[in-house]
Amino acid sequence: MPNKLDALLGCLKVQQRTLILAMAERDGLPAGSALRQVAELENVIAAFEAVAAEDTARDHLSKS
């Protein structure tokens, strides 16, 4: 069950990021606006999560 919840949480995060970025782009917000900054922060978080997931997968493969 935890794996299913993690997968669901991951999907929700992706949808949230997509929505925030779309709103920032659609509204043509300036770089300093709060929504644009949140969108940029979400991109950074997503990049860190992707690297962490790759490291975890690599660790699991090397232990197998």
C-alpha positions as protocol buffer text, in pm:
chain_id: "A"
residue {
  index: 1
  type: MET
  ca { x: 0 y: 0 z: 0 }
}
residue {
  index: 2
  type: PRO
  ca { x: 277 y: 254 z: 73 }
}
residue {
  index: 3
  type: ASN
  ca { x: 408 y: 214 z: -284 }
}
residue {
  index: 4
  type: LYS
  ca { x: 63 y: 296 z: -424 }
}
residue {
  index: 5
  type: LEU
  ca { x: 37 y: 603 z: -200 }
}
residue {
  index: 6
  type: ASP
  ca { x: 385 y: 717 z: -305 }
}
residue {
  index: 7
  type: ALA
  ca { x: 287 y: 677 z: -670 }
}
residue {
  index: 8
  type: LEU
  ca { x: -34 y: 873 z: -615 }
}
residue {
  index: 9
  type: LEU
  ca { x: 154 y: 1149 z: -433 }
}
residue {
  index: 10
  type: GLY
  ca { x: 403 y: 1165 z: -718 }
}
residue {
  index: 11
  type: CYS
  ca { x: 123 y: 1203 z: -973 }
}
residue {
  index: 12
  type: LEU
  ca { x: -41 y: 1476 z: -768 }
}
residue {
  index: 13
  type: LYS
  ca { x: 288 y: 1666 z: -740 }
}
residue {
  index: 14
  type: VAL
  ca { x: 337 y: 1650 z: -1116 }
}
residue {
  index: 15
  type: GLN
  ca { x: -15 y: 1778 z: -1178 }
}
residue {
  index: 16
  type: GLN
  ca { x: 30 y: 2057 z: -924 }
}
residue {
  index: 17
  type: ARG
  ca { x: 358 y: 2165 z: -1083 }
}
residue {
  index: 18
  type: THR
  ca { x: 206 y: 2156 z: -1430 }
}
residue {
  index: 19
  type: LEU
  ca { x: -87 y: 2370 z: -1317 }
}
residue {
  index: 20
  type: ILE
  ca { x: 134 y: 2626 z: -1140 }
}
residue {
  index: 21
  type: LEU
  ca { x: 362 y: 2658 z: -1441 }
}
residue {
  index: 22
  type: ALA
  ca { x: 67 y: 2688 z: -1680 }
}
residue {
  index: 23
  type: MET
  ca { x: -89 y: 2960 z: -1465 }
}
residue {
  index: 24
  type: ALA
  ca { x: 237 y: 3154 z: -1451 }
}
residue {
  index: 25
  type: GLU
  ca { x: 284 y: 3129 z: -1828 }
}
residue {
  index: 26
  type: ARG
  ca { x: -77 y: 3204 z: -1918 }
}
residue {
  index: 27
  type: ASP
  ca { x: -97 y: 3509 z: -1700 }
}
residue {
  index: 28
  type: GLY
  ca { x: 236 y: 3641 z: -1829 }
}
residue {
  index: 29
  type: LEU
  ca { x: 355 y: 3706 z: -1478 }
}
residue {
  index: 30
  type: PRO
  ca { x: 680 y: 3894 z: -1429 }
}
residue {
  index: 31
  type: ALA
  ca { x: 985 y: 3706 z: -1302 }
}
residue {
  index: 32
  type: GLY
  ca { x: 955 y: 3853 z: -952 }
}
residue {
  index: 33
  type: SER
  ca { x: 592 y: 3762 z: -897 }
}
residue {
  index: 34
  type: ALA
  ca { x: 509 y: 3518 z: -620 }
}
residue {
  index: 35
  type: LEU
  ca { x: 340 y: 3265 z: -850 }
}
residue {
  index: 36
  type: ARG
  ca { x: 634 y: 3267 z: -1092 }
}
residue {
  index: 37
  type: GLN
  ca { x: 873 y: 3214 z: -801 }
}
residue {
  index: 38
  type: VAL
  ca { x: 663 y: 2922 z: -676 }
}
residue {
  index: 39
  type: ALA
  ca { x: 666 y: 2772 z: -1025 }
}
residue {
  index: 40
  type: GLU
  ca { x: 1044 y: 2804 z: -1045 }
}
residue {
  index: 41
  type: LEU
  ca { x: 1084 y: 2652 z: -698 }
}
residue {
  index: 42
  type: GLU
  ca { x: 861 y: 2361 z: -801 }
}
residue {
  index: 43
  type: ASN
  ca { x: 1093 y: 2297 z: -1096 }
}
residue {
  index: 44
  type: VAL
  ca { x: 1396 y: 2289 z: -868 }
}
residue {
  index: 45
  type: ILE
  ca { x: 1219 y: 2051 z: -627 }
}
residue {
  index: 46
  type: ALA
  ca { x: 1123 y: 1824 z: -917 }
}
residue {
  index: 47
  type: ALA
  ca { x: 1485 y: 1814 z: -1036 }
}
residue {
  index: 48
  type: PHE
  ca { x: 1611 y: 1720 z: -688 }
}
residue {
  index: 49
  type: GLU
  ca { x: 1344 y: 1451 z: -655 }
}
residue {
  index: 50
  type: ALA
  ca { x: 1441 y: 1306 z: -994 }
}
residue {
  index: 51
  type: VAL
  ca { x: 1808 y: 1289 z: -894 }
}
residue {
  index: 52
  type: ALA
  ca { x: 1719 y: 1130 z: -560 }
}
residue {
  index: 53
  type: ALA
  ca { x: 1500 y: 871 z: -734 }
}
residue {
  index: 54
  type: GLU
  ca { x: 1781 y: 787 z: -977 }
}
residue {
  index: 55
  type: ASP
  ca { x: 2027 y: 748 z: -687 }
}
residue {
  index: 56
  type: THR
  ca { x: 1784 y: 522 z: -501 }
}
residue {
  index: 57
  type: ALA
  ca { x: 1729 y: 307 z: -810 }
}
residue {
  index: 58
  type: ARG
  ca { x: 2102 y: 285 z: -871 }
}
residue {
  index: 59
  type: ASP
  ca { x: 2161 y: 182 z: -507 }
}
residue {
  index: 60
  type: HIS
  ca { x: 1897 y: -91 z: -533 }
}
residue {
  index: 61
  type: LEU
  ca { x: 2055 y: -225 z: -852 }
}
residue {
  index: 62
  type: SER
  ca { x: 2403 y: -230 z: -706 }
}
residue {
  index: 63
  type: LYS
  ca { x: 2279 y: -423 z: -399 }
}
residue {
  index: 64
  type: SER
  ca { x: 2106 y: -684 z: -615 }
}
